[in-house]
Amino acid sequence: MESQVVTNPEDISKLYRELSLFPSLSRADVGPVITSQYGGKYSNIYTEWSQRDLERNENVKFCRQYIVFHDDKSVVYSGPSGNCTEIKGELLSKDSPSGEMKAVVRECSVKAEDKQFLEIWSKNIKVKSINLTALKKHGKVYEDEQFGCLVWSHSETHLLYVAERKRPKAKSFFQTESPESSSIGDEEETLTMEMKETTKGEQFVFYEDWGETLVSKSSPVLCVLDIEGSNVSVLEGVPENISPGQAFWAPGDTGVVFVGWWHEPFRLGLKYSPNRRSSLFYVDLTGGKCEQLSSGTSAVCSPRLSPDQCRIVYLEFAVYGPHMQCSRLCMYDWYTKKTSVVVDVVKRPGEDGFAGLYSSQLSPQCWSADSQRVLIACPQGSRKDLLVVDTTTGSITSLTSKSNIGNWCLLNIERDLMVVNCSSPNCPPSLRLGFLPAIGSQEEVAWVTLEESQIQPDIDWQILTFSPPADQDNSQYPGLDFEALLIKPKEVKEDVKLPLIVTPHGGPHSVVVAEWLLSCSVLCRMGFAILLVNYRGSIGYGQDSILSLPGNVGTQDVQDVQLAVESVLKGGEFDEQKVAVTGGSHGGFLACHLIGQYPGFYKACVARNPVINMASMIGSTDIPDWCMVEAGYNYSTDCLPDPAAWEQMLSKSPIKHITQVKTPVLLTLGEDDKRVPSKQGIEYYRALKALQVPVRLLWYPGNNHSLSKVDAESDGFMNIALWMTQHLCQ
């Protein structure tokens, strides 16, 4: 049968190069309203993007600014102001509330030494450049989304940020002082201080970290810069057993509000795991007293202060259990000290279609100007929509559910001007803005495009729904449907049946939404169809769907994927002799299960950092609770698995079906993966080699679980594409 798949490596790399040019949006800031001499109002929009540079083998960050004329309820004119500028060395940056100043945390090399500086810019002058490394008040500044922040006080006199706690200088028991180090005066005093801070025998002490992507983060501290005096101080009063982050200034600058994570008895991985015990705290600047604002029995994140400085909204999760769950939206009233639940956990979507909140990070600004409504972008099934929550009534409205765009992300909202990033499988990210309609209004948002993207006319996509047969229904959570996203070439030659690549997502409690996906777009342009399955257990479908999977991994999720595949094959569009499966993490777990449980059905398999054996993984992963929970057990830090739990973890793992595997397997592993350590993939590799099943392993040094560095991502894609063409098209 004739094929229309591109198989030439040069043509594939040309396609990849072409489609990897589309940048992604990461940030948007709305400047203050300025009135022109003619009476017109305008604001500047500052945006940050990132783009793969295949020549330099790195993600390049750049900024672009736009000017928007408006009348406070609609956009009159908008356009770019100047070209793009690459950003180098900036870890964090933030404009002051008035827009008069800008703070930047910059890392650069001075005489071959890495140093960090905190800069204050005013108009066209850098008025302060403070060498944080030389001050030795703390370790490196945190730039990550989990802990990091850079926040101006309301008075614009102080800056708040998070850094690693200063560690004592360690030296050997046998290290002797050099004679020339003795000196006089101030130098002698400095030397004496340094010697006092130096401890012997501490060189090789183990410091826990917060896991995947947070390997250098162990003990964060809250730091304050007094801008006028150029003094940095570390805030006192934070309990010793708490790691602070996501901080901001309290109303009136009286203190600091922050999220604190308990790190005793030991730290567990935080990335993609908002279910770690944590609370909202307030530390008073005058007395150093620390007060707990939320219950200590849940997990919280992403607190946001309302414009009128009266209320704080935040997301709340259950501790442990599935690593990602349906969250509550809670609100703390600063003056009454009372907490209310604005949006509760949703077990199943109601008649209005609302499926619950699934997010671990709110937009930097998410409040409407009247301090009554909160905007949240989160998955609703296989789409990501923009939702408006009325904090007074708890009512929820979708601003985007009628749109034919599959993915909406709120970058910012300021004075009701929303800046969003939207994309679809056939449309790379575009930048849009619009005003939030007045409360109670039936008006649709009049979206204005600031940066158009190039629609890919060759790519078609649709969302499919599946209902498991009676024998595969979950007796505890019956009647749950699931979805899949089908991406395929728009034009297909007559008498050509497309090869199909099946891709279940990782997690397992995550979701694939209908957004721009580079690898899928290239594979589609090559001539493949891609089926991305949101099996039961995915987020965006209600808490019942999530809870249906723990204890049933390796069966329910595997059956869902196979049902979706067999259902689409019945349509006759796809070649049932040319079906492959790919997946990463839990998606790799499913890919390896599928080739073991359905021998010979899949003609090729690619597994990226796959979970192979939960029993051997539990002792080395940064999230051991994941192994216990997904095997069907409750987790506690003081409880070791018993023999029955070990047996369950092993029996639910892909390694159990290894002797039935016939499919050629390509493994791609990140050397620095803390989430699913590379030993998992090596265990599978050795087992396949012993059984003489064709297997190839790609090893990526300096890469973690996501394999997202440009060299690993591009090389991995090329090898995956060629593995597919080799086994499906020859």
Disulfide bonds with the S-S distance in Angstrom:
none
